[in-house]
């Protein structure tokens, strides 16, 4: 989801060929002595020493309280986490105020990287994939049984089971609607998600008594894919990962309890990369006329454009995923409690499925947050759907109201602007327009908008879209 589940810091880089500068703002606890949010842009110092003569190339956003960027020579650089941040501190390489190279077991240049809450993934120029952090997100083949053998049993009663509690996931349910909006659970007062319970097959918890955070993390390891597969892009969710190959295929692994791995089941843990049949499954569904609960309109296969031949873009939310095909069709799958899959209901989707109301719109890019999704059309306009508890949809609507079908952002500050890049944190978003301007909306508790929370409360609403500045 281009960031962590709790707090999302933002960084942007000026792509001027002569000089690139990385700016940061938001929550970087290891950067300031008081661990207070950065409410104005601050330049990230480029590491010296062995990187002499190197420079910034690209920003990879960050995880929970840390940032990542790539140098021109292909070094992965991390910074920002504090030593009491547990998993995040280990995952970010224990680099606090001073950015430094993250030690990867390869000399090949890094070209892409992404971070979830407590795991990271990177791609080399050879198309090889390395991942590290939270054990259940690392397909090393060396996970203890308690991580890999739990299978969801939601309806069966003929097996002995126990109940575990997982944070951040209210119980999924189905809500039908023809209006495109539903009332949502609101967690703004506490800032914490409600708890979700699922039944799982009882297994010995071999590591329950081990106190050290290190035991829950794994160092970087090479992800083994089929021979000849070269990865070009990656996305990291709360506890799952997607990887896109140069052939337009999508691979996934990690937690899949809500269908976010698109494999047609609620398998709780996928410990090795599996190919997600995005095009085939969606094409089959479109080939047979289906009724879509979108303003009571029946859409048949003859009315729909071709879904496409391959995937060109991917995104991971907290527990849902999205993909864009070469024909500009948006697919979604996974957790649907807040309508973040855009189907006109709140069902979970176990397989990649077209977002029906956008079939007539060519989608160019997609980003996903904890409970919401945004996408950019070929016309540069932004569509948003899902949870709106913190105004993260940017629609100026009731924060208790979820949007279960995509809505077009019509904020006055975006008039005549064309978005080209979208990024989502857990509860906020940022877009970059063609003329180099940044706009942001959603949660501002940690200074995600370059301004203090007090200013938002006194004069500006969190659900508005803010113009932040121009970067080129």
C-alpha beads as a LAMMPS data file, in Angstrom:
LAMMPS data file: protein, C-alpha beads

472 atoms
471 bonds

1 atom types
1 bond types

-500.0 500.0 xlo xhi
-500.0 500.0 ylo yhi
-500.0 500.0 zlo zhi

Masses

1 110.0

Atoms # bond

1 1 1 0.000 0.000 0.000
2 1 1 2.957 2.234 -0.627
3 1 1 3.454 2.672 3.071
4 1 1 2.626 1.300 6.512
5 1 1 -0.755 0.448 8.067
6 1 1 -0.341 2.942 10.890
7 1 1 1.351 6.072 9.605
8 1 1 2.455 7.014 6.179
9 1 1 5.278 9.507 5.625
10 1 1 5.691 11.105 2.226
11 1 1 8.791 11.835 0.154
12 1 1 9.216 13.224 -3.335
13 1 1 12.248 13.701 -5.506
14 1 1 12.971 16.353 -8.075
15 1 1 13.835 14.492 -11.259
16 1 1 15.909 17.337 -12.688
17 1 1 18.868 15.683 -14.353
18 1 1 21.395 18.061 -12.797
19 1 1 20.390 17.730 -9.164
20 1 1 17.892 15.543 -7.352
21 1 1 16.712 16.355 -3.860
22 1 1 14.654 14.108 -1.609
23 1 1 12.222 15.860 0.726
24 1 1 10.464 14.286 3.693
25 1 1 7.594 15.264 5.944
26 1 1 5.282 13.400 8.297
27 1 1 6.276 10.827 10.887
28 1 1 9.966 9.881 11.074
29 1 1 10.516 9.189 14.804
30 1 1 14.249 8.609 14.473
31 1 1 14.875 11.952 12.766
32 1 1 13.822 14.421 15.460
33 1 1 14.902 14.407 19.092
34 1 1 11.330 14.806 20.329
35 1 1 10.037 12.282 17.771
36 1 1 7.499 14.853 16.691
37 1 1 6.112 14.876 13.135
38 1 1 7.807 16.973 10.479
39 1 1 5.194 19.556 9.517
40 1 1 7.285 21.176 6.802
41 1 1 9.491 19.677 4.100
42 1 1 13.006 18.767 5.183
43 1 1 15.806 17.701 2.882
44 1 1 17.127 14.171 3.378
45 1 1 20.905 14.213 3.560
46 1 1 22.528 11.924 1.041
47 1 1 24.902 9.414 2.704
48 1 1 28.590 10.157 2.351
49 1 1 31.549 7.790 2.469
50 1 1 31.275 4.896 0.047
51 1 1 28.541 6.686 -1.890
52 1 1 30.743 9.637 -2.784
53 1 1 29.868 10.771 -6.288
54 1 1 26.483 9.048 -6.161
55 1 1 23.160 10.904 -5.895
56 1 1 19.431 10.421 -5.382
57 1 1 17.457 8.762 -8.156
58 1 1 14.025 7.730 -6.906
59 1 1 11.818 7.587 -3.817
60 1 1 10.111 4.367 -2.729
61 1 1 7.843 5.937 -0.097
62 1 1 8.214 4.125 3.202
63 1 1 6.813 1.866 5.838
64 1 1 5.633 2.609 9.354
65 1 1 7.913 5.440 10.460
66 1 1 10.757 5.050 7.974
67 1 1 11.668 6.125 4.463
68 1 1 13.333 4.418 1.507
69 1 1 14.982 5.773 -1.608
70 1 1 17.268 4.543 -4.386
71 1 1 20.520 6.138 -5.462
72 1 1 21.629 6.671 -9.058
73 1 1 24.021 3.736 -8.672
74 1 1 21.233 1.473 -7.470
75 1 1 21.827 1.457 -3.714
76 1 1 18.825 1.152 -1.422
77 1 1 18.931 3.795 1.318
78 1 1 16.770 3.836 4.450
79 1 1 16.285 6.199 7.377
80 1 1 13.844 7.499 9.975
81 1 1 12.930 4.683 12.348
82 1 1 13.488 4.843 16.109
83 1 1 14.965 2.042 18.171
84 1 1 11.691 1.413 20.014
85 1 1 9.681 0.826 16.854
86 1 1 10.150 -2.950 16.972
87 1 1 9.596 -4.565 13.587
88 1 1 9.920 -1.287 11.711
89 1 1 13.300 -0.553 13.260
90 1 1 14.664 -3.932 12.220
91 1 1 13.091 -3.784 8.771
92 1 1 14.510 -0.335 8.006
93 1 1 18.058 -1.361 8.863
94 1 1 18.235 0.467 12.219
95 1 1 18.978 3.719 10.422
96 1 1 17.573 6.648 12.362
97 1 1 18.492 10.254 11.720
98 1 1 21.316 9.438 9.290
99 1 1 20.349 7.756 6.002
100 1 1 22.513 4.782 5.112
101 1 1 22.708 1.880 2.684
102 1 1 20.485 -1.052 3.503
103 1 1 22.696 -4.190 3.317
104 1 1 21.290 -6.469 0.624
105 1 1 22.959 -9.770 -0.351
106 1 1 23.547 -8.632 -3.929
107 1 1 25.797 -6.199 -5.752
108 1 1 23.251 -5.724 -8.530
109 1 1 21.677 -2.260 -8.713
110 1 1 18.219 -1.851 -7.169
111 1 1 15.648 -0.331 -9.513
112 1 1 12.383 -0.653 -7.541
113 1 1 11.400 -1.131 -3.908
114 1 1 8.324 -1.022 -1.690
115 1 1 7.500 -1.278 2.005
116 1 1 4.570 -2.569 3.998
117 1 1 4.119 -2.094 7.719
118 1 1 7.019 -4.330 8.695
119 1 1 8.343 -5.902 5.524
120 1 1 10.142 -4.647 2.432
121 1 1 10.772 -5.905 -1.079
122 1 1 13.202 -4.763 -3.762
123 1 1 13.934 -5.505 -7.428
124 1 1 17.348 -5.565 -9.114
125 1 1 18.153 -4.513 -12.669
126 1 1 18.270 -8.216 -13.538
127 1 1 14.661 -8.672 -12.454
128 1 1 15.539 -10.557 -9.289
129 1 1 13.499 -10.068 -6.142
130 1 1 14.670 -9.720 -2.524
131 1 1 12.403 -9.414 0.488
132 1 1 12.900 -9.131 4.248
133 1 1 11.165 -8.246 7.489
134 1 1 8.169 -9.914 9.076
135 1 1 8.563 -13.687 8.687
136 1 1 5.139 -14.389 7.281
137 1 1 5.891 -11.984 4.415
138 1 1 9.195 -13.614 3.471
139 1 1 8.891 -16.782 1.318
140 1 1 12.102 -18.321 2.601
141 1 1 10.885 -21.870 3.060
142 1 1 12.232 -21.807 6.606
143 1 1 9.158 -20.565 8.436
144 1 1 8.077 -22.404 11.592
145 1 1 4.888 -24.390 11.248
146 1 1 2.882 -21.927 13.279
147 1 1 3.296 -19.381 10.469
148 1 1 2.518 -21.617 7.516
149 1 1 0.008 -24.255 8.515
150 1 1 -2.948 -22.187 9.708
151 1 1 -5.947 -22.571 7.421
152 1 1 -9.140 -20.575 7.699
153 1 1 -12.191 -22.441 8.983
154 1 1 -15.011 -19.902 9.115
155 1 1 -18.045 -22.107 8.645
156 1 1 -16.995 -25.654 9.427
157 1 1 -17.813 -26.997 12.870
158 1 1 -16.534 -30.554 12.516
159 1 1 -12.974 -29.724 13.504
160 1 1 -11.421 -28.672 16.764
161 1 1 -10.459 -25.010 16.556
162 1 1 -9.305 -22.076 18.600
163 1 1 -9.801 -18.350 18.118
164 1 1 -7.061 -15.830 17.533
165 1 1 -7.451 -12.071 17.356
166 1 1 -6.015 -10.007 14.555
167 1 1 -5.750 -6.216 14.656
168 1 1 -6.979 -3.875 11.978
169 1 1 -9.838 -5.857 10.481
170 1 1 -13.467 -5.447 11.450
171 1 1 -15.479 -8.520 10.537
172 1 1 -16.244 -8.630 6.831
173 1 1 -19.863 -8.780 5.842
174 1 1 -22.060 -8.258 2.813
175 1 1 -23.993 -5.056 2.273
176 1 1 -25.910 -4.472 -0.936
177 1 1 -26.499 -0.937 -2.131
178 1 1 -27.672 0.813 -5.243
179 1 1 -26.712 4.302 -4.116
180 1 1 -22.970 3.722 -4.018
181 1 1 -22.617 4.767 -0.376
182 1 1 -23.000 2.966 2.924
183 1 1 -22.550 3.849 6.562
184 1 1 -19.102 2.823 7.811
185 1 1 -17.565 1.955 11.127
186 1 1 -15.748 5.041 12.336
187 1 1 -12.504 4.736 14.278
188 1 1 -11.477 8.393 14.278
189 1 1 -11.982 8.880 17.992
190 1 1 -9.311 6.411 18.975
191 1 1 -7.266 6.103 15.798
192 1 1 -7.256 2.338 16.265
193 1 1 -8.965 -0.286 14.165
194 1 1 -11.473 -2.609 15.728
195 1 1 -10.570 -6.246 16.218
196 1 1 -11.393 -9.102 13.921
197 1 1 -11.724 -12.710 14.927
198 1 1 -11.276 -15.731 12.715
199 1 1 -11.173 -19.378 13.608
200 1 1 -7.993 -21.226 12.727
201 1 1 -6.854 -24.786 13.079
202 1 1 -5.031 -25.232 16.341
203 1 1 -1.254 -25.503 15.948
204 1 1 1.582 -25.333 18.472
205 1 1 2.837 -21.791 18.895
206 1 1 6.514 -22.666 18.864
207 1 1 7.737 -19.114 19.190
208 1 1 5.168 -17.696 21.592
209 1 1 7.650 -17.505 24.457
210 1 1 10.488 -15.862 22.513
211 1 1 10.548 -12.190 23.456
212 1 1 13.020 -10.673 20.985
213 1 1 11.590 -8.859 17.975
214 1 1 14.417 -10.294 15.893
215 1 1 12.809 -13.735 16.080
216 1 1 9.850 -12.420 14.107
217 1 1 11.983 -11.005 11.307
218 1 1 14.079 -12.519 8.564
219 1 1 17.022 -10.924 6.726
220 1 1 16.851 -10.259 2.962
221 1 1 16.553 -13.374 0.867
222 1 1 16.178 -14.071 -2.827
223 1 1 12.627 -14.937 -3.855
224 1 1 12.560 -17.974 -6.104
225 1 1 10.240 -17.694 -9.095
226 1 1 9.816 -19.795 -12.213
227 1 1 12.838 -19.897 -14.538
228 1 1 12.970 -16.932 -16.886
229 1 1 10.643 -14.719 -14.842
230 1 1 11.936 -11.168 -14.469
231 1 1 10.224 -8.804 -12.063
232 1 1 9.798 -5.138 -13.000
233 1 1 7.606 -3.767 -10.204
234 1 1 6.530 -4.632 -6.662
235 1 1 3.844 -3.627 -4.158
236 1 1 3.700 -4.319 -0.421
237 1 1 0.511 -4.452 1.634
238 1 1 -0.090 -4.885 5.308
239 1 1 0.970 -8.535 5.289
240 1 1 1.098 -9.520 1.622
241 1 1 3.208 -8.782 -1.434
242 1 1 2.577 -8.592 -5.177
243 1 1 5.237 -8.677 -7.891
244 1 1 4.757 -7.807 -11.569
245 1 1 6.871 -9.508 -14.242
246 1 1 8.072 -8.120 -17.561
247 1 1 5.519 -10.411 -19.208
248 1 1 2.651 -8.707 -17.388
249 1 1 1.999 -11.527 -14.914
250 1 1 1.370 -11.006 -11.201
251 1 1 2.796 -13.125 -8.413
252 1 1 1.665 -12.990 -4.798
253 1 1 2.458 -14.387 -1.367
254 1 1 1.924 -13.720 2.333
255 1 1 -1.382 -13.410 4.165
256 1 1 -4.468 -14.142 2.078
257 1 1 -7.332 -14.449 4.538
258 1 1 -9.590 -11.978 2.728
259 1 1 -8.685 -13.000 -0.808
260 1 1 -6.029 -10.317 -1.343
261 1 1 -3.828 -12.873 -3.121
262 1 1 -6.532 -13.525 -5.713
263 1 1 -6.236 -17.299 -5.576
264 1 1 -9.936 -18.026 -5.144
265 1 1 -9.764 -18.982 -1.478
266 1 1 -9.248 -17.582 2.005
267 1 1 -6.007 -19.445 2.534
268 1 1 -4.461 -17.755 5.511
269 1 1 -0.814 -18.071 4.569
270 1 1 0.859 -18.533 1.189
271 1 1 4.511 -19.190 1.963
272 1 1 5.782 -19.232 -1.625
273 1 1 5.030 -17.036 -4.670
274 1 1 1.938 -18.100 -6.593
275 1 1 0.898 -16.875 -10.019
276 1 1 -2.349 -14.874 -9.793
277 1 1 -4.564 -15.527 -12.843
278 1 1 -5.706 -11.922 -13.274
279 1 1 -6.577 -11.842 -16.956
280 1 1 -7.967 -15.353 -17.352
281 1 1 -10.349 -15.236 -14.429
282 1 1 -11.608 -11.768 -15.189
283 1 1 -12.023 -12.586 -18.883
284 1 1 -14.047 -15.667 -18.052
285 1 1 -16.315 -13.656 -15.794
286 1 1 -16.849 -11.016 -18.477
287 1 1 -17.490 -13.612 -21.213
288 1 1 -20.687 -14.667 -19.512
289 1 1 -23.251 -11.903 -19.086
290 1 1 -23.455 -10.942 -15.453
291 1 1 -25.702 -8.589 -13.579
292 1 1 -23.770 -5.832 -11.853
293 1 1 -25.392 -4.105 -8.918
294 1 1 -24.390 -0.653 -10.124
295 1 1 -27.395 1.665 -10.294
296 1 1 -29.483 -1.323 -11.393
297 1 1 -27.750 -1.456 -14.775
298 1 1 -27.191 -4.842 -16.384
299 1 1 -23.849 -4.972 -18.176
300 1 1 -23.287 -7.833 -20.606
301 1 1 -20.057 -8.997 -22.173
302 1 1 -21.052 -7.485 -25.518
303 1 1 -21.150 -4.022 -23.911
304 1 1 -17.753 -4.254 -22.277
305 1 1 -14.404 -3.530 -23.813
306 1 1 -11.705 -6.141 -23.869
307 1 1 -10.114 -6.581 -20.492
308 1 1 -6.645 -6.648 -22.033
309 1 1 -3.761 -9.055 -22.459
310 1 1 -1.474 -8.339 -19.523
311 1 1 -1.139 -6.379 -16.279
312 1 1 0.766 -3.090 -16.367
313 1 1 0.330 -1.818 -12.801
314 1 1 -0.259 -3.205 -9.296
315 1 1 -1.085 -1.882 -5.834
316 1 1 -1.505 -3.381 -2.367
317 1 1 -3.770 -2.005 0.322
318 1 1 -3.955 -3.161 3.906
319 1 1 -5.844 -6.336 2.992
320 1 1 -6.893 -5.781 -0.595
321 1 1 -5.131 -5.534 -3.948
322 1 1 -5.627 -3.836 -7.301
323 1 1 -4.206 -4.174 -10.796
324 1 1 -4.476 -2.281 -14.086
325 1 1 -4.455 -4.058 -17.440
326 1 1 -2.906 -2.825 -20.677
327 1 1 -6.421 -1.968 -21.867
328 1 1 -6.926 0.313 -18.878
329 1 1 -9.279 -1.988 -16.966
330 1 1 -9.088 -1.808 -13.175
331 1 1 -9.211 -5.111 -11.274
332 1 1 -9.652 -5.440 -7.511
333 1 1 -9.650 -8.313 -5.049
334 1 1 -9.476 -8.947 -1.319
335 1 1 -11.104 -7.325 1.681
336 1 1 -14.271 -5.419 0.803
337 1 1 -15.744 -4.291 4.114
338 1 1 -15.570 -0.603 3.229
339 1 1 -16.255 -0.967 -0.491
340 1 1 -12.562 -0.655 -1.356
341 1 1 -13.005 -3.165 -4.203
342 1 1 -15.517 -0.895 -5.922
343 1 1 -18.188 -3.520 -6.610
344 1 1 -21.210 -1.714 -5.207
345 1 1 -21.216 -3.917 -2.099
346 1 1 -18.986 -4.796 0.834
347 1 1 -18.222 -8.393 -0.084
348 1 1 -14.694 -9.771 -0.062
349 1 1 -13.429 -10.702 -3.533
350 1 1 -11.428 -13.916 -3.682
351 1 1 -10.456 -13.469 -7.346
352 1 1 -9.395 -10.487 -9.472
353 1 1 -12.596 -8.805 -10.649
354 1 1 -13.296 -5.829 -12.902
355 1 1 -14.489 -2.658 -11.212
356 1 1 -17.726 -2.445 -13.225
357 1 1 -18.480 1.276 -13.083
358 1 1 -15.024 2.090 -14.509
359 1 1 -15.220 -0.207 -17.528
360 1 1 -15.884 2.790 -19.766
361 1 1 -12.907 4.678 -18.290
362 1 1 -9.322 3.938 -19.223
363 1 1 -7.351 3.694 -15.992
364 1 1 -3.652 4.531 -16.060
365 1 1 -2.557 4.180 -12.422
366 1 1 -3.852 2.875 -9.095
367 1 1 -2.895 3.196 -5.413
368 1 1 -4.395 1.599 -2.327
369 1 1 -4.516 2.469 1.363
370 1 1 -5.639 0.619 4.440
371 1 1 -9.358 0.812 3.631
372 1 1 -9.564 2.699 0.345
373 1 1 -8.469 2.804 -3.297
374 1 1 -7.750 5.667 -5.710
375 1 1 -7.018 5.551 -9.426
376 1 1 -6.163 7.944 -12.253
377 1 1 -7.920 7.910 -15.610
378 1 1 -6.348 8.637 -18.973
379 1 1 -7.850 12.122 -18.720
380 1 1 -5.862 12.774 -15.541
381 1 1 -8.897 12.791 -13.276
382 1 1 -8.902 10.920 -9.958
383 1 1 -11.476 8.384 -8.790
384 1 1 -11.756 7.214 -5.165
385 1 1 -13.726 4.583 -3.285
386 1 1 -13.751 2.710 0.022
387 1 1 -13.472 3.935 3.608
388 1 1 -13.668 7.663 4.290
389 1 1 -13.189 7.793 8.070
390 1 1 -10.439 10.410 7.795
391 1 1 -11.525 12.105 4.589
392 1 1 -9.123 9.916 2.620
393 1 1 -11.489 9.873 -0.363
394 1 1 -11.192 13.631 -0.792
395 1 1 -14.874 13.954 -1.690
396 1 1 -15.925 16.396 1.023
397 1 1 -18.592 13.935 2.143
398 1 1 -19.572 12.592 5.544
399 1 1 -16.532 10.781 7.022
400 1 1 -18.892 8.071 8.294
401 1 1 -19.988 7.356 4.744
402 1 1 -18.092 4.783 2.692
403 1 1 -18.215 4.860 -1.090
404 1 1 -18.740 1.373 -2.490
405 1 1 -18.510 2.500 -6.125
406 1 1 -15.825 4.851 -7.478
407 1 1 -16.505 8.583 -7.188
408 1 1 -14.803 11.311 -9.175
409 1 1 -12.871 13.947 -7.238
410 1 1 -14.203 17.361 -8.189
411 1 1 -12.318 19.569 -5.720
412 1 1 -11.903 23.099 -7.040
413 1 1 -8.146 23.011 -6.488
414 1 1 -7.927 20.154 -9.009
415 1 1 -9.773 22.033 -11.726
416 1 1 -7.833 21.859 -15.017
417 1 1 -5.180 19.697 -13.306
418 1 1 -4.149 16.302 -14.689
419 1 1 -2.797 13.764 -12.235
420 1 1 -0.089 11.399 -13.412
421 1 1 1.174 9.699 -10.232
422 1 1 -0.842 8.518 -7.212
423 1 1 0.361 7.292 -3.825
424 1 1 -1.605 6.153 -0.791
425 1 1 -0.675 5.900 2.854
426 1 1 -2.837 4.072 5.323
427 1 1 -5.328 6.925 5.613
428 1 1 -4.179 9.659 3.248
429 1 1 -3.246 10.165 -0.397
430 1 1 -0.991 12.281 -2.562
431 1 1 -0.991 12.899 -6.292
432 1 1 1.537 14.498 -8.600
433 1 1 0.150 16.463 -11.547
434 1 1 1.618 16.939 -14.995
435 1 1 2.748 20.458 -14.097
436 1 1 4.742 19.193 -11.101
437 1 1 2.321 20.091 -8.320
438 1 1 1.492 17.946 -5.301
439 1 1 -1.970 17.609 -3.785
440 1 1 -2.779 15.694 -0.611
441 1 1 -5.846 14.772 1.425
442 1 1 -6.929 12.521 4.301
443 1 1 -5.427 12.056 7.752
444 1 1 -3.048 14.755 8.951
445 1 1 -2.248 13.687 12.502
446 1 1 1.437 13.205 11.698
447 1 1 1.949 16.203 9.429
448 1 1 1.258 14.464 6.137
449 1 1 0.138 17.807 4.635
450 1 1 3.119 19.979 5.561
451 1 1 0.948 21.684 8.157
452 1 1 0.137 21.291 11.812
453 1 1 -2.935 19.375 12.905
454 1 1 -4.163 22.491 14.716
455 1 1 -4.371 24.381 11.442
456 1 1 -6.465 21.647 9.911
457 1 1 -8.875 21.681 12.840
458 1 1 -9.204 25.442 13.070
459 1 1 -9.480 26.513 9.463
460 1 1 -9.348 23.597 7.062
461 1 1 -11.203 20.313 7.006
462 1 1 -9.412 16.999 6.856
463 1 1 -11.662 15.914 4.009
464 1 1 -10.521 18.751 1.741
465 1 1 -7.822 18.424 -0.909
466 1 1 -4.751 20.540 -0.130
467 1 1 -2.267 21.994 -2.601
468 1 1 1.187 21.380 -1.183
469 1 1 3.607 22.858 -3.695
470 1 1 5.479 22.397 -6.937
471 1 1 8.487 20.104 -7.261
472 1 1 9.620 20.705 -10.831

Bonds

1 1 1 2
2 1 2 3
3 1 3 4
4 1 4 5
5 1 5 6
6 1 6 7
7 1 7 8
8 1 8 9
9 1 9 10
10 1 10 11
11 1 11 12
12 1 12 13
13 1 13 14
14 1 14 15
15 1 15 16
16 1 16 17
17 1 17 18
18 1 18 19
19 1 19 20
20 1 20 21
21 1 21 22
22 1 22 23
23 1 23 24
24 1 24 25
25 1 25 26
26 1 26 27
27 1 27 28
28 1 28 29
29 1 29 30
30 1 30 31
31 1 31 32
32 1 32 33
33 1 33 34
34 1 34 35
35 1 35 36
36 1 36 37
37 1 37 38
38 1 38 39
39 1 39 40
40 1 40 41
41 1 41 42
42 1 42 43
43 1 43 44
44 1 44 45
45 1 45 46
46 1 46 47
47 1 47 48
48 1 48 49
49 1 49 50
50 1 50 51
51 1 51 52
52 1 52 53
53 1 53 54
54 1 54 55
55 1 55 56
56 1 56 57
57 1 57 58
58 1 58 59
59 1 59 60
60 1 60 61
61 1 61 62
62 1 62 63
63 1 63 64
64 1 64 65
65 1 65 66
66 1 66 67
67 1 67 68
68 1 68 69
69 1 69 70
70 1 70 71
71 1 71 72
72 1 72 73
73 1 73 74
74 1 74 75
75 1 75 76
76 1 76 77
77 1 77 78
78 1 78 79
79 1 79 80
80 1 80 81
81 1 81 82
82 1 82 83
83 1 83 84
84 1 84 85
85 1 85 86
86 1 86 87
87 1 87 88
88 1 88 89
89 1 89 90
90 1 90 91
91 1 91 92
92 1 92 93
93 1 93 94
94 1 94 95
95 1 95 96
96 1 96 97
97 1 97 98
98 1 98 99
99 1 99 100
100 1 100 101
101 1 101 102
102 1 102 103
103 1 103 104
104 1 104 105
105 1 105 106
106 1 106 107
107 1 107 108
108 1 108 109
109 1 109 110
110 1 110 111
111 1 111 112
112 1 112 113
113 1 113 114
114 1 114 115
115 1 115 116
116 1 116 117
117 1 117 118
118 1 118 119
119 1 119 120
120 1 120 121
121 1 121 122
122 1 122 123
123 1 123 124
124 1 124 125
125 1 125 126
126 1 126 127
127 1 127 128
128 1 128 129
129 1 129 130
130 1 130 131
131 1 131 132
132 1 132 133
133 1 133 134
134 1 134 135
135 1 135 136
136 1 136 137
137 1 137 138
138 1 138 139
139 1 139 140
140 1 140 141
141 1 141 142
142 1 142 143
143 1 143 144
144 1 144 145
145 1 145 146
146 1 146 147
147 1 147 148
148 1 148 149
149 1 149 150
150 1 150 151
151 1 151 152
152 1 152 153
153 1 153 154
154 1 154 155
155 1 155 156
156 1 156 157
157 1 157 158
158 1 158 159
159 1 159 160
160 1 160 161
161 1 161 162
162 1 162 163
163 1 163 164
164 1 164 165
165 1 165 166
166 1 166 167
167 1 167 168
168 1 168 169
169 1 169 170
170 1 170 171
171 1 171 172
172 1 172 173
173 1 173 174
174 1 174 175
175 1 175 176
176 1 176 177
177 1 177 178
178 1 178 179
179 1 179 180
180 1 180 181
181 1 181 182
182 1 182 183
183 1 183 184
184 1 184 185
185 1 185 186
186 1 186 187
187 1 187 188
188 1 188 189
189 1 189 190
190 1 190 191
191 1 191 192
192 1 192 193
193 1 193 194
194 1 194 195
195 1 195 196
196 1 196 197
197 1 197 198
198 1 198 199
199 1 199 200
200 1 200 201
201 1 201 202
202 1 202 203
203 1 203 204
204 1 204 205
205 1 205 206
206 1 206 207
207 1 207 208
208 1 208 209
209 1 209 210
210 1 210 211
211 1 211 212
212 1 212 213
213 1 213 214
214 1 214 215
215 1 215 216
216 1 216 217
217 1 217 218
218 1 218 219
219 1 219 220
220 1 220 221
221 1 221 222
222 1 222 223
223 1 223 224
224 1 224 225
225 1 225 226
226 1 226 227
227 1 227 228
228 1 228 229
229 1 229 230
230 1 230 231
231 1 231 232
232 1 232 233
233 1 233 234
234 1 234 235
235 1 235 236
236 1 236 237
237 1 237 238
238 1 238 239
239 1 239 240
240 1 240 241
241 1 241 242
242 1 242 243
243 1 243 244
244 1 244 245
245 1 245 246
246 1 246 247
247 1 247 248
248 1 248 249
249 1 249 250
250 1 250 251
251 1 251 252
252 1 252 253
253 1 253 254
254 1 254 255
255 1 255 256
256 1 256 257
257 1 257 258
258 1 258 259
259 1 259 260
260 1 260 261
261 1 261 262
262 1 262 263
263 1 263 264
264 1 264 265
265 1 265 266
266 1 266 267
267 1 267 268
268 1 268 269
269 1 269 270
270 1 270 271
271 1 271 272
272 1 272 273
273 1 273 274
274 1 274 275
275 1 275 276
276 1 276 277
277 1 277 278
278 1 278 279
279 1 279 280
280 1 280 281
281 1 281 282
282 1 282 283
283 1 283 284
284 1 284 285
285 1 285 286
286 1 286 287
287 1 287 288
288 1 288 289
289 1 289 290
290 1 290 291
291 1 291 292
292 1 292 293
293 1 293 294
294 1 294 295
295 1 295 296
296 1 296 297
297 1 297 298
298 1 298 299
299 1 299 300
300 1 300 301
301 1 301 302
302 1 302 303
303 1 303 304
304 1 304 305
305 1 305 306
306 1 306 307
307 1 307 308
308 1 308 309
309 1 309 310
310 1 310 311
311 1 311 312
312 1 312 313
313 1 313 314
314 1 314 315
315 1 315 316
316 1 316 317
317 1 317 318
318 1 318 319
319 1 319 320
320 1 320 321
321 1 321 322
322 1 322 323
323 1 323 324
324 1 324 325
325 1 325 326
326 1 326 327
327 1 327 328
328 1 328 329
329 1 329 330
330 1 330 331
331 1 331 332
332 1 332 333
333 1 333 334
334 1 334 335
335 1 335 336
336 1 336 337
337 1 337 338
338 1 338 339
339 1 339 340
340 1 340 341
341 1 341 342
342 1 342 343
343 1 343 344
344 1 344 345
345 1 345 346
346 1 346 347
347 1 347 348
348 1 348 349
349 1 349 350
350 1 350 351
351 1 351 352
352 1 352 353
353 1 353 354
354 1 354 355
355 1 355 356
356 1 356 357
357 1 357 358
358 1 358 359
359 1 359 360
360 1 360 361
361 1 361 362
362 1 362 363
363 1 363 364
364 1 364 365
365 1 365 366
366 1 366 367
367 1 367 368
368 1 368 369
369 1 369 370
370 1 370 371
371 1 371 372
372 1 372 373
373 1 373 374
374 1 374 375
375 1 375 376
376 1 376 377
377 1 377 378
378 1 378 379
379 1 379 380
380 1 380 381
381 1 381 382
382 1 382 383
383 1 383 384
384 1 384 385
385 1 385 386
386 1 386 387
387 1 387 388
388 1 388 389
389 1 389 390
390 1 390 391
391 1 391 392
392 1 392 393
393 1 393 394
394 1 394 395
395 1 395 396
396 1 396 397
397 1 397 398
398 1 398 399
399 1 399 400
400 1 400 401
401 1 401 402
402 1 402 403
403 1 403 404
404 1 404 405
405 1 405 406
406 1 406 407
407 1 407 408
408 1 408 409
409 1 409 410
410 1 410 411
411 1 411 412
412 1 412 413
413 1 413 414
414 1 414 415
415 1 415 416
416 1 416 417
417 1 417 418
418 1 418 419
419 1 419 420
420 1 420 421
421 1 421 422
422 1 422 423
423 1 423 424
424 1 424 425
425 1 425 426
426 1 426 427
427 1 427 428
428 1 428 429
429 1 429 430
430 1 430 431
431 1 431 432
432 1 432 433
433 1 433 434
434 1 434 435
435 1 435 436
436 1 436 437
437 1 437 438
438 1 438 439
439 1 439 440
440 1 440 441
441 1 441 442
442 1 442 443
443 1 443 444
444 1 444 445
445 1 445 446
446 1 446 447
447 1 447 448
448 1 448 449
449 1 449 450
450 1 450 451
451 1 451 452
452 1 452 453
453 1 453 454
454 1 454 455
455 1 455 456
456 1 456 457
457 1 457 458
458 1 458 459
459 1 459 460
460 1 460 461
461 1 461 462
462 1 462 463
463 1 463 464
464 1 464 465
465 1 465 466
466 1 466 467
467 1 467 468
468 1 468 469
469 1 469 470
470 1 470 471
471 1 471 472
